[in-house]
Amino acid sequence: MSADPKNPGRREFLKIGTAAGIGTALAAIKPASGSEPASSGESRSQFKAAPIGTVRIGFVGVGGMGSAHVQNLLAIDGVVIKAVCDIVEDKVARAQKWVEEAGQPKPAGYSRGPWDFKRMCETEDLDLVFTATPWEWHVPVLLAAMKNGKHAATEVPAAMSLDDCWALVETAEKTGKHCQMMENCCYDRIELMTLNLVRKGMLGEILHAEAGYLHDLRGVKFSPEGEGLWRRAWSRKLDGNLYPTHGLGPVAQCLNVNRGDVFDYLVSLSSTTRGLHEYAVDAFGADSPQARERFVLGDVNTSLIKTKLGKTIILIHDTNLPRPYTRITLVQGTKGIAMKWPDRIYIEGKADKPHSWDDFEKFAAEFEHPLWKAIAAKGEGRGHGGMDYIEDYRLIESLRKGEPLDQDVYDAAAWSAIVEASCRSVARKGKPVGIPDFTRGRWKTNPPLGIITPA
């Protein structure tokens, strides 16, 4: 275990990273000035970069999700992984072996400490830097990538504070580089089919949506490895929706957020906190260090979001209590309603019986999303039912063709902004909190995300 402050070991890295990230987020939970930074570069809505024949990638963080992305990328044409960075040297070596087994040259390894990604960004000839690190390190990696002339991609959420959301937007605009948050749930089957139904007008005008992340993570948070080394710390410091994007991303696309509409404000309330403490008592004993921890994250957080055009979204975060997994995923319009968990749909005039749900499969032959039809089979066995592979495929395809990304930096900022906005509202007993318009009004003319048809 290293004691060198210039090259800290794994536990020192986690302490540094968690403290830095939480400190930034906590410092931001105060009354906002209401001002928005002036743009230091041109608008990047619908931004197109020059096509890249072969995308040279440097990967930061090759643990659980990072390894899954590396293996996906190695199965996609036009990708070369040139560098791998992680604080654990064995993980770097493991990823290097995978790359070599895929027939590519051994990538450079970076494992000199938590900030070694900066050296990678400064010295390697890369097109894209992709990070799957703990949350508090997403923004430092993304900024280092863009400031060194690389496109950037990150696991979710992109940022944990509004200041960091703005930093991503400002840096992307100034450098003219892509910055994408890899929200895989936008590429799941029912979410894609629902978007296709919306674009075909089958649900009418979309007025309301419900979404969330409802996942029993008690075992994960108390694990002695992986996310357990850092994720539980956020539950001791912040009370709000700490993980909004899995549920929010797909319904935001259906509501044309940043592309015809924009988030306006939210109100947010949290229940009291019981789940993590009771789990710790049962699992480790009443006198254990884990049972003596004090948590502030409410076990269930519920936020109500209003858009500028008057649409509403109910968003729930629930990770501390026993429950089966769900993301809810409900989209409701003037002609019908589509819902996941369970999968069911009602379209007025199309239903088998009035006021009765139909199975989604009734509409699959006509409305299955062409992206799912074309790509899903290649993603079988590659994580989360294939949606992880599709999101990686789409990022690479867009970079190679020089097309706008499906999810841009404004989406990354707006979807991630819910973290701090919800914490502010909870702290103020549910008072409304404004959500910045990261597009600075360009949402009024940005075209909605279309239905992607692979070549």
C-alpha positions in Angstrom: 0.0 0.0 0.0 1.7 3.2 -1.1 2.2 6.1 1.3 3.7 8.3 -1.3 1.3 11.4 -1.8 2.5 11.7 -5.4 1.6 8.1 -6.1 -1.1 7.0 -3.7 -2.3 3.5 -3.5 -5.9 2.2 -4.1 -7.4 3.3 -0.7 -5.7 6.7 -0.8 -7.1 7.1 -4.3 -10.6 6.3 -3.2 -10.3 8.7 -0.2 -9.0 11.5 -2.4 -11.6 11.0 -5.1 -14.6 10.6 -2.9 -13.7 13.6 -0.7 -13.1 15.7 -3.8 -16.3 14.8 -5.5 -18.5 15.1 -2.4 -16.9 18.3 -1.5 -17.7 19.8 -4.9 -21.3 18.6 -4.8 -21.9 19.8 -1.2 -20.4 23.2 -1.9 -22.8 23.6 -4.8 -26.0 23.1 -2.7 -26.6 26.7 -1.9 -28.9 29.3 -3.5 -28.0 29.7 -7.1 -27.2 33.0 -8.7 -29.5 32.3 -11.6 -26.9 33.4 -14.1 -25.7 31.2 -16.9 -22.1 31.3 -18.2 -21.6 33.1 -21.5 -20.6 30.7 -24.2 -16.9 30.6 -25.0 -17.4 28.8 -28.3 -20.0 28.1 -30.9 -23.1 26.1 -30.2 -22.6 22.4 -30.4 -26.2 21.3 -30.8 -26.2 19.1 -33.8 -22.4 19.4 -33.7 -20.5 17.3 -36.3 -16.8 16.6 -36.0 -14.7 15.4 -38.9 -15.1 11.7 -39.7 -12.6 9.4 -38.2 -11.7 6.3 -40.2 -10.3 4.3 -37.2 -11.2 5.5 -33.7 -8.2 5.4 -31.4 -9.3 5.0 -27.8 -7.8 5.5 -24.4 -9.8 3.9 -21.7 -9.8 5.1 -18.1 -11.2 2.7 -15.4 -11.4 -0.9 -16.5 -13.3 -2.4 -13.6 -16.8 -3.8 -13.9 -18.5 -1.6 -16.5 -15.2 -0.5 -17.9 -14.2 -4.0 -18.8 -17.6 -4.6 -20.4 -17.1 -1.5 -22.6 -13.6 -2.6 -23.6 -14.8 -6.0 -24.7 -17.7 -4.4 -26.7 -15.4 -2.0 -28.4 -13.0 -4.8 -29.4 -16.0 -6.4 -31.2 -16.8 -3.2 -33.2 -15.2 -2.4 -36.6 -13.0 0.7 -36.8 -11.8 0.7 -33.2 -8.2 0.5 -31.9 -7.6 0.6 -28.1 -4.3 2.4 -27.8 -4.1 3.1 -24.1 -5.6 1.7 -20.8 -5.5 3.6 -17.5 -6.5 2.3 -14.0 -5.2 2.7 -10.5 -5.0 -1.1 -10.3 -2.1 -2.4 -12.4 -3.5 -5.9 -12.7 -6.7 -4.5 -14.3 -4.5 -2.6 -16.8 -2.7 -5.8 -17.6 -5.9 -7.8 -18.0 -7.3 -5.2 -20.5 -4.0 -5.2 -22.4 -4.3 -9.0 -22.7 -7.8 -8.7 -24.1 -6.7 -6.2 -26.7 -3.8 -8.4 -27.8 -6.1 -11.4 -28.0 -8.3 -9.4 -30.3 -5.4 -9.1 -32.7 -4.5 -5.5 -31.9 -1.1 -4.2 -30.7 -0.6 -4.1 -26.9 -2.0 -0.7 -25.7 0.1 1.6 -23.4 -0.6 1.1 -19.7 -1.1 3.9 -17.2 -1.3 3.1 -13.5 1.0 5.5 -11.7 -1.9 6.9 -9.5 -5.3 8.5 -9.7 -4.3 11.4 -12.0 -2.3 9.3 -14.5 -5.1 9.8 -17.0 -3.8 13.3 -17.4 -0.5 12.0 -18.6 -2.3 9.6 -21.0 -4.4 12.5 -22.4 -1.3 14.7 -22.8 1.0 12.1 -24.4 -1.1 9.6 -26.4 -2.3 10.2 -29.9 -6.0 9.4 -29.4 -9.4 10.3 -30.9 -11.5 9.4 -27.9 -11.1 9.0 -24.2 -13.7 6.8 -22.5 -14.1 6.7 -18.7 -15.9 4.3 -16.4 -14.5 5.5 -13.1 -16.3 6.3 -9.8 -18.7 9.3 -10.3 -16.4 11.9 -8.8 -13.7 11.3 -11.4 -16.0 11.6 -14.5 -15.6 15.3 -14.9 -11.8 15.5 -14.3 -11.2 12.8 -17.0 -13.6 14.4 -19.5 -12.1 17.8 -19.1 -8.6 16.5 -19.4 -9.6 14.7 -22.6 -11.3 17.6 -24.3 -8.5 20.1 -23.3 -6.0 17.8 -24.9 -7.9 17.6 -28.2 -9.8 14.3 -27.7 -13.5 13.5 -27.8 -14.8 12.3 -24.5 -17.3 9.7 -23.3 -18.3 8.7 -19.8 -20.4 6.3 -17.8 -23.4 7.8 -15.9 -24.0 10.3 -14.4 -21.7 12.7 -16.3 -21.5 15.1 -13.3 -22.7 15.5 -9.7 -23.0 19.2 -9.5 -24.4 22.1 -11.6 -21.0 23.8 -11.8 -19.5 20.6 -13.2 -22.3 20.3 -15.7 -21.6 23.8 -17.0 -17.9 23.0 -17.1 -18.5 20.2 -19.5 -20.7 22.3 -21.7 -18.3 25.2 -21.7 -15.3 23.0 -22.4 -17.0 21.1 -25.2 -18.0 24.4 -26.9 -14.6 26.0 -26.5 -12.6 22.9 -27.7 -15.1 21.8 -30.4 -15.1 18.2 -29.1 -17.8 15.7 -28.4 -18.7 14.9 -24.8 -21.2 12.1 -24.5 -22.7 10.4 -21.4 -23.2 6.8 -22.2 -26.8 6.2 -21.1 -27.4 2.6 -22.2 -31.0 2.5 -21.1 -31.9 4.7 -24.1 -31.0 1.7 -26.3 -33.1 -1.0 -24.6 -35.8 -2.6 -26.7 -39.0 -1.2 -25.2 -37.5 2.2 -24.8 -36.5 2.3 -28.5 -39.8 0.9 -29.6 -41.6 3.5 -27.5 -39.5 6.3 -29.1 -40.5 4.9 -32.5 -44.2 4.9 -31.6 -43.8 8.5 -30.4 -42.1 9.6 -33.6 -44.8 7.9 -35.7 -47.5 9.8 -33.8 -49.2 6.7 -32.4 -49.4 8.1 -28.8 -50.4 11.6 -29.9 -48.8 14.6 -28.2 -46.7 13.5 -25.3 -47.8 15.3 -22.1 -46.4 13.2 -19.2 -43.8 10.6 -18.3 -42.7 8.6 -15.3 -39.3 7.1 -14.8 -36.8 6.1 -12.2 -34.1 3.9 -10.9 -35.5 1.4 -8.4 -32.8 -1.1 -7.6 -31.9 -2.8 -4.3 -28.2 -1.8 -4.0 -27.7 -2.5 -0.3 -25.4 -5.5 -1.1 -23.5 -3.4 -3.7 -23.0 -0.4 -1.4 -21.6 -2.6 1.5 -19.4 -4.7 -0.8 -15.7 -4.7 0.1 -14.9 -4.4 -3.6 -16.1 -2.6 -6.7 -18.7 0.1 -6.2 -18.8 -0.7 -2.5 -15.5 1.1 -2.2 -17.0 4.4 -3.1 -20.7 4.5 -3.8 -21.9 4.2 -0.2 -20.1 7.4 0.7 -22.5 9.4 -1.4 -25.4 8.1 0.7 -23.7 9.6 3.8 -23.4 13.1 2.3 -26.3 13.9 -0.1 -30.1 13.6 0.0 -31.8 13.7 -3.4 -31.8 11.7 -6.6 -28.2 10.6 -7.0 -28.7 8.5 -10.1 -31.3 10.0 -12.3 -30.3 9.3 -15.9 -31.2 5.6 -16.4 -34.9 6.4 -16.1 -34.8 10.0 -17.2 -32.8 9.7 -20.5 -35.3 7.6 -22.5 -38.4 9.6 -21.5 -36.5 12.9 -22.1 -35.9 11.8 -25.6 -39.6 11.1 -26.1 -40.4 14.6 -24.7 -37.8 16.3 -27.0 -35.8 17.7 -24.1 -33.1 20.1 -25.5 -34.7 19.5 -28.9 -38.0 21.3 -28.9 -38.5 21.6 -25.1 -36.3 22.0 -22.1 -36.5 21.2 -18.3 -37.7 24.3 -16.4 -37.8 23.4 -12.7 -38.4 20.6 -10.2 -39.7 19.9 -6.8 -38.2 17.0 -4.8 -39.0 15.2 -1.6 -37.2 12.3 0.2 -38.5 9.8 2.7 -36.6 9.3 5.9 -33.6 6.9 5.8 -33.8 3.5 7.3 -32.7 0.9 4.7 -28.9 1.0 4.8 -28.7 1.2 8.6 -31.0 -1.8 9.1 -29.1 -3.8 6.4 -25.8 -3.0 8.2 -27.2 -4.2 11.6 -28.5 -7.4 10.1 -25.4 -8.1 8.0 -22.6 -7.0 10.2 -24.0 -6.6 13.7 -25.3 -3.7 15.8 -21.8 -2.9 17.1 -20.1 -3.0 13.7 -18.4 0.0 12.1 -20.9 -0.3 9.2 -23.9 -0.1 11.7 -22.4 3.1 13.2 -22.3 4.9 9.9 -24.9 7.7 9.6 -26.8 8.1 6.3 -28.6 11.1 5.0 -29.9 9.8 1.6 -33.6 9.3 1.9 -34.6 5.7 1.0 -37.0 6.9 -1.6 -36.7 10.2 -3.4 -39.5 11.5 -5.7 -39.0 14.5 -8.0 -41.6 16.2 -10.2 -40.1 18.0 -13.2 -41.9 20.6 -15.3 -40.7 21.5 -18.8 -41.0 24.9 -20.4 -43.9 23.7 -22.6 -45.8 22.4 -19.6 -45.0 18.7 -19.8 -44.4 16.8 -16.5 -42.2 14.0 -15.4 -42.3 12.0 -12.2 -38.8 10.7 -11.4 -38.0 8.3 -8.5 -34.7 7.1 -6.9 -35.0 4.0 -4.6 -31.8 2.1 -3.9 -31.8 1.4 -0.2 -34.8 -0.9 0.3 -35.6 -4.5 -0.6 -37.4 -4.6 -3.9 -37.3 -6.1 -7.4 -35.7 -4.0 -10.1 -37.6 -1.5 -12.2 -37.1 1.8 -14.1 -40.9 2.3 -14.5 -40.6 4.0 -17.9 -44.1 5.4 -18.7 -44.8 7.7 -21.6 -48.4 9.2 -21.9 -49.9 11.2 -24.8 -53.2 12.4 -26.1 -53.8 9.1 -28.0 -52.3 6.5 -25.8 -49.8 5.3 -23.2 -46.8 3.0 -23.3 -45.3 1.4 -20.2 -42.4 -0.8 -19.2 -42.1 -2.9 -16.0 -44.4 -4.6 -16.9 -44.4 -4.1 -20.6 -47.8 -3.0 -21.8 -49.4 -0.4 -24.1 -52.8 1.2 -24.8 -53.5 3.1 -28.0 -57.0 4.5 -28.4 -58.7 2.9 -31.4 -56.1 0.2 -31.7 -56.6 -1.7 -28.5 -58.3 -5.1 -28.5 -60.7 -3.9 -25.8 -61.4 -0.3 -24.6 -59.7 0.5 -21.3 -57.6 -2.6 -21.5 -53.8 -3.0 -21.9 -52.3 -4.7 -24.9 -49.0 -6.6 -25.1 -46.2 -4.6 -26.8 -45.6 -7.6 -29.1 -48.9 -6.7 -30.8 -47.1 -3.7 -32.3 -43.6 -5.1 -32.6 -43.8 -6.2 -36.2 -44.7 -2.6 -37.3 -42.9 -0.5 -34.7 -39.8 -2.3 -33.6 -37.0 0.2 -33.8 -34.8 -0.3 -36.8 -31.7 0.1 -34.7 -32.8 -2.8 -32.4 -33.7 -5.0 -35.4 -30.3 -4.4 -37.0 -27.9 -4.5 -34.1 -29.5 -6.3 -31.1 -28.4 -9.8 -32.2 -24.7 -8.7 -32.2 -25.1 -7.5 -28.6 -26.5 -10.8 -27.2 -24.5 -11.7 -24.1 -22.7 -8.4 -24.0 -24.3 -6.7 -21.1 -27.8 -5.7 -20.1 -29.6 -7.5 -22.8 -27.6 -6.0 -25.6 -28.2 -2.3 -25.0 -24.6 -1.8 -23.8 -23.3 -3.0 -27.2 -25.7 -0.8 -29.1 -24.7 2.3 -27.3 -21.0 1.6 -27.9 -21.7 0.8 -31.5 -23.7 4.0 -32.0 -20.9 6.2 -30.5 -18.3 4.6 -32.8 -20.5 4.8 -35.9 -21.3 8.5 -35.3 -17.6 9.3 -34.9 -16.6 7.4 -38.0 -19.3 9.0 -40.1 -18.9 12.5 -38.7 -22.5 12.6 -37.6 -24.1 14.3 -34.5 -24.2 12.1 -31.5 -27.5 10.6 -30.3 -26.8 12.1 -26.9 -24.7 15.3 -26.8 -23.1 17.3 -24.1 -26.3 19.3 -23.5 -28.1 16.0 -22.7 -25.3 14.9 -20.4 -25.6 18.2 -18.5 -29.4 18.4 -18.3 -30.0 14.8 -17.3 -27.1 14.9 -14.7 -28.3 18.3 -13.3 -31.1 16.6 -11.5 -28.6 15.4 -8.9 -27.9 18.8 -7.4 -31.3 20.3 -8.3 -33.1 17.6 -6.4 -30.7 17.9 -3.4 -31.4 21.6 -3.3 -35.1 21.1 -3.3 -35.1 18.4 -0.6 -33.0 20.7 1.6 -35.6 23.5 1.1 -38.5 21.3 2.0 -39.6 20.7 -1.5 -39.4 24.2 -2.9 -39.1 24.6 -6.6 -35.5 24.7 -8.0 -34.8 25.9 -11.5 -32.9 23.6 -13.9 -30.5 25.5 -16.1 -31.1 25.6 -19.9 -27.7 24.4 -21.0 -28.6 25.0 -24.6 -29.1 28.8 -23.9 -32.4 28.9 -25.8 -31.3 26.7 -28.8 -33.7 24.0 -27.7 -36.4 26.1 -29.6 -34.8 25.3 -33.0 -32.9 22.1 -32.3 -34.6 19.2 -34.2 -35.8 16.2 -32.2 -33.8 13.0 -32.2 -34.8 11.0 -35.2 -35.3 7.3 -35.8 -31.8 5.9 -36.5 -31.5 3.4 -39.3 -28.1 1.7 -39.5 -26.4 1.6 -42.9 
